[in-house]
Amino acid sequence: METFLHIENIKLWARVGVLEEERRLGQLFSLDILLWTDFEKCTSNDDVTKTVDYSKLVEILKSQSKKIYCFTIEKYSNEILEIIDEEFKLSKIKIILTKCNPPITGFDGKVSIVRILEKK
């Protein structure tokens, strides 16, 4: 049975963008994360230490995002994957990073990148 943890709509503030103003002032991003690991130990024993502490994950990402300064969401998404991988050592990570208000004239949508890190 495939099981993964899905964390939705984490709000992050980061200084990411092509425009100087985006990097100077920062802007809002939304992050969805899917995490794969062996949840059997937690499931069978109801042992909280045998699963992913998602409150810790959210706290780390919010803290680290304030330190990130780059031009592209591609780079930012890579930083997020590295942070998660370094802290939790999971078998597979999927993220959907969304730039909530991209400064594009006449466009009121969102822009997202989807990244998957899978260990063989």
N, C-alpha and C positions, 0 to 999 in steps of 0.2 A: 504494500500500500504506500503510495506517495503522500508524504505529509510535509507541509511547509508552513511557516509562520508568516502572516501577511500583516504588515503595519502600514496603515494608510494615512495620507495627508499630514505628514510631519511638516510643520512650517519652519523654514530656515531663512535666515537673513545672511546674505553674502555679497561681497563686492566683486561681481562677475559681469562682464559685458565688454563689448567693443567700444562703446562710448565712454569717454573719460568720466562723465557724470555717473554712470552706472558703477564704475569701480570706486569712485570717490564717496558716493552716498550709500551705495549698496541697494539691494532690492530683495523682494520676497520671492522665495522658491517654495514649491511643494514637493515632497518626496514620498513615494510609495516604495516599500521594500518587501521582498519575498525572500525568506531564508530557509534553506534546506540543511538539516542535520539529522542525527539519529535521535529522534524523540522517544524511542522505546523505553529508555531508562526512566525518563520522567513519567511517561504514560503508565508504566507498570507499577511504579512505586510512589507516584504523585510527589516526586522529589523536585522541588523548585530549583535546586542547585544543578540539576541535570538538564536544564533547558536554557534558552537564551533569555537573559535579563533585558527585556526590551525597554524598560525604563532607563537603564544604564546606557543602552544604545542611543536612545533619543537624546539623553543628556550630553553624551560625548559628541554627537553630530551637531547639536546646537552650539556647543562650545567651540568646536573646531571650525565650524563654518564661518564664525566671526573672524577667523584668522586667514581665511582663503581670499586671495586676490589674483584673479586671472581674467583672460579675455573671453573664453568660450565655456559653454555648458558641457562640452565634451571633456575639457580638462577638469572642470569642477566635478563631473560625474566620476571621473577616474580617481580623484582625491577621495570621494565618498567611498568608493569600492575599496580602496586601500585602507582607509580607516576601519571599515567594518571587518575586512579580512584580517588585519593585524590584531584586532581586539578579540575576535570570536572564532577564527579558524574554522569556517563552515565549509561544507562540501559544495554548495552552490549559493550564489547570491544574485538576485535580479533587482535592479532599481529602475524606477521611472522618475526622472528628475524633470520638473516642470518650471519653466520661467513664467510666472503668473501674469506679468504685465510687460511684455517686450515692447520697447519703444519704436514701434513701426507705424508710420503715419497711415491712417485709414484701416488699421488692423486692431481688432479688439479681442482676438483669440489668445491662445496660449501656445507655447512651444515646448515640446518635451523631447528628451532623449531616453531611450531604453538601453540598458547595458546589462549583460549577464556575465558573471565570472563563475566558471565551473572548473573544479579540480578533478583531474582524471586519476 
